[in-house]
């Protein structure tokens, strides 16, 4: 089971998922398909891309199973330590990097930064699980999931893992997007930490552990069911006051992403080309750096007075190209993602 052939479809999925993340964070099509003052094209694309991070978690759980199950704490340490070093390093960069060029020019560096520092300090626990920039939440979330799985393995109570993960996910949904109905609260934003990540990583882990599989047709049916559930929930919650594009995960999101994951497993040779493998190796560092590039491009578009369409083109193309060039440059320094992962593993 451990020496399974390479799943080429994972490489394709990583690249597509990264593009989806850029589409979420780039705030595209904000002045298209306006209905009652709301940008529905942006809303729809935003939610259509919500499969991306769950797939990252599922693949992580699937791939870590063999070594984590054999040496839980040793593997958890070697896997998580580099991620937290990268998280701390890029969080520090986010703390000192100006986000608003206009404020910087008019009022100076400290005035531009103090507001952001104050915002992070106002919710210290959430900031701990998120980092210096919002998208970095993914790293502590993945780390927390891996550590919890290792603990369950080491204590030999693995059978409790999925029930606990499901309970945390349901609570996360209830205190997240559904809080407008449930009035539940949580000490941190429930996208952060283990509320969302633990179930996704655990399912990927369980699929590898139990050698589960589904035919491609069944996997597609599950994915379509989950997609329909996600959008039905988003539309229902929108009617209650929860903005349509503000749902990181809903009940249907898990079903949708698991269906997609089983489909990838059923199509292991999809994208069997060296180009996908080469692109895939840059996905993680580009995920970490892409929002920094987006912030720079937002400022550039503002200075140049771009229309929304021109800004969208600049941000989309510029983010993918700029993030790639940035990580290639970083790869030649001591901050290289590959070197950090080797050094601290």
N, C-alpha and C positions, 0 to 999 in steps of 0.2 A: 504493500500500500504506500510505503514511504517513497519508493523510487518510481513514482508515476511519471509518465512522459510529460514534457513541457506543454503547458496549456497556452498556446499561442494567442488564443482569444483574449487572455488577460492583458496582453500588451495593447491590443486594440482598445479594450475597455478602458484602460488607464488613460490613453490619449484622448478618447472621446469624453471621458469624465472630466478631464482637465479643461477641455474646451467648454463643457457645460458649466463648470465653476466660474470660468471667465465671463460667461454669459450672465450668470447670476450677479456677479460683483460689478460688472461694467455698466449696469443701469441703462440698458439699451432700449430704444424705441419708446422713449418716454412721451413723445408727442405724436404717436401714431395710434389709430383705432381708439380715439378718445370717446368714451361713452359716459355721460353724466360727470364729466370732469376726471374720469379715471382712465389710465393708460392700459387698456386691456391686452394689447399685444405684448407689452412688457410683462403684465401679470401672467399671461399664458406661457410665455417662454421661460420666465422665472420658475414657475412650478413644474414645467416639463423637464427642467434640468435637475430636479431634486433627487434623482436617482444616483447622482454622482458620488457624493460622500458615502452613502450606504454601501455602494459597490467597493469603494476603497476599504472600508471596514471589513466587509465580507471577504475580500481577497486577502487582507492581512490575517484574519483568523484562519482561513484555509491554509495559507502558506506557513504559518508559524506552528501548526499543530504538531508535526513530528518531533521537533526539538523541545517545544514547551512541555509536551506530555511526558517526555523522558526525564528532563531536568528542569522542573518548573521555575525555581527561583534563579538558578544560574542563567537560564535562557532569558527570563524576564529582565534580569539586570542588564545583560549584554544587548538586548533589544531596545530597552527603554532609555538607558543612559545616554546614548547618542542623540535620541530624539529630544530629550530634555535639554541637552547642551545646545542643540540647534534652536530649540524654542527660546531658551534664555538669551542666546546671542542675537537672534532676530527681533526678539522683544526689546532688547536694549537699543537696537538700531531704530525701532519704531518710536521709542521714547524720545530720542534726540532728533529725529528727522522731522522737519517742518511739513505740515500737511496743507497749509493754506498760504499760498504765495502772496496774496493780497494783504492779508493780516500781517505777514512777516515784513513786508515792505513798509506798510503804514505805521505799524505799532512796535515792531522789533521782535527779536527771537523769543524772549521770555514771555512776552504778552501772547504770542502765538501758541507757545507750548503750555503755559500755565493752565489754560482752560482744559486742555486734554489731560494733563497730569491730575488736575482736580477731579475730572470725571472718573478716571481710573481709581483714584483714592477714595471716592465716594462709595464704591462697591468693591472693597478690597478682596473679599472672598471670591467673588465672580471674576475679578481681574486675575486672581491667582490661577483660576481654571481656564482663563482665556489667553492672557498674555498681553504684549504691548500693542498688538493690532488684531482686530476682530477675527480674522480668518485663522489665526494661530491656535484657536481653540481646538482644532483637530488633533494637535500633537498631545496635549494633556489628556484629551478624551481617549485617544488610542492607548496611551500609556496606562491610564486607569483601568481600561478594559483588560489589557494584558496582565496587569498585576492581580486583578481580581480572579481571572481565570487561573493563573498560577497558584494563587492561594487555595482555590477550590480543589485543584489537582493535588497540591501538597497535603491538604487535610483529608484527602480521599473522600470528598463529598461532592464529586463532580455531578452526581444526579440532581443536585439542587441548583446547579448553575443556570439552566434555562428558565426554570420557574422564577428565580430571583431576577434574572435579566428581563423577563417579560413584565414582572411587577414594576421594575424601575422604568421600563419603557412606557407602560400604561400611566404611571404616575407622571412621567415626563410630559406625555401628551396632555394629561389632565391639567397639569400646572403650567403648560406652555400654551399652545394654540387654543386649547379648550378652556383655559382659565377664565375666559370671558363668560363661560356658562357655569363651570364648576366652582369658580372663585377660589380654587386651590392656589397655594403659593409654594415657593421653594426657595432655599437659601441662595441658590445660584440660578442663572438662566439655564433652563433644562436642556438646551442643546449642548451645553458644556458638561464636562465630567462624564460619568458613566451612564446617565439616563438614556441616552440615545446610542452611544457606542457599544455598550456591553452586549446588548442583544444582537447587534449586527456582527460583531466580532465573534461572539459565541456561536451564532448560527453557522458562520463560515467554518469555525473550528469543529463544530459537531458534524457538519457535512463531510469533512475530511476524516474525522474520527470514525464515523459510522459507514463511510463509503456510500453515502446516499447519492442517488442520481434520478433524473427524470428524462423522458423523451423530450426532444426539442418542442414538439407540439404542445405537450402538457405544460412545459415551462413558459411558453408564450402565452398560454391561456391564463396561467397564474399571474404573469406580469400584467396582462391587460386588465384582469380583475383588480389587481392592486392599483393600477393607474386610474381606473374608473373610480375606485373607492377614494383615492387621494383627492381627485378633482371634485367629487361629490361632497366630500368633507370640506374642502376649501371653499366651495361655493356656499354651502350651508353656513359655515362660520363667517363668511363675508357678510351674509345677511344679518348676522348677529353683531357685527362691528369689528371683526378681525379682518384686517386687510388681506386680500387674496394672495399677495406676493410675500407675506410675512410668515409663511408656514415652513419651518425647516423640516419638520417631520410630523406626519399624522399616522393614524392607524394603518391606512392603506399603503403608506410609504414602505413599510417593512415587507408587506406582501408583494408589492411591485418590484422592489429591489431583489428580493429572494428569487422571484420568478426569472428576472433578468440573469441572475447569477447561475441558476440551474441551466438556463439557455446557453450561457457561455461554456459551462462544463460539457454540455451536449454537443457543442461545436468547437472542440479543442484546437482544430487546425485552421479556424478562421483567422485570416491575417498572417498566415505562415510566410512571412517575408522579413528579411533583415531590416528593412526600413522601419517596421513597427517596433522591432526590438530596440533599435537605436533611439527612436523617439521615446519609447517607454522609459528608458533609463533617465531621461531628463524630467519626467513628470513630477516626481516628488520635489526636487529643488525648485522647479518652476511654480509648483503650488505655493511653496513657502514665500517666494519672491514676487509673485504676480501682482499682489495688491499694492505693493510699494510702487511698482511700475504704473499701475492704474492711477494712483494718486498723482504721480508726476504728470501723466498724460491729461488728467482732468484739469490740472493747473495750466498746462500748455494750451489746451483747447480754449480755456477761459481767456488767457492772454491774447490769443489769436482771434478771439471773437467768432469761433466756429459755430455754425448752425448745428442743430441736434443731429442731422444726418451725417455731416462731416465729422462731428465729434464721435459718433458711433463708429464710423470707419476707422478713425485715428485710434480710438481706444481698443477696438477689437484686434486690428492688425498689429498695432503698436505693442499691445500687451503680450501677444504671443511671440512676436519677434524680439521685443525688448527683454522679456523675461528669459528667453533662450540665450540671448547675447550676455545678459547679466550673469546667468549661472555658468556659462562657459568661461567668463572672466573670473568669477569667484572660484571656479574649479582650479585655477592656477595659483591660488593663494592658500594660506593656512586655514582659511574659512571654508575650503572645499567641503562639500557635503560628503563626498566619498571618504575623504581623509578623516573628517570628524567621526564618521560612523566606524571607521576602522580603529581610530585612536581610542575611542571611549567604549568600544564594544567589550 
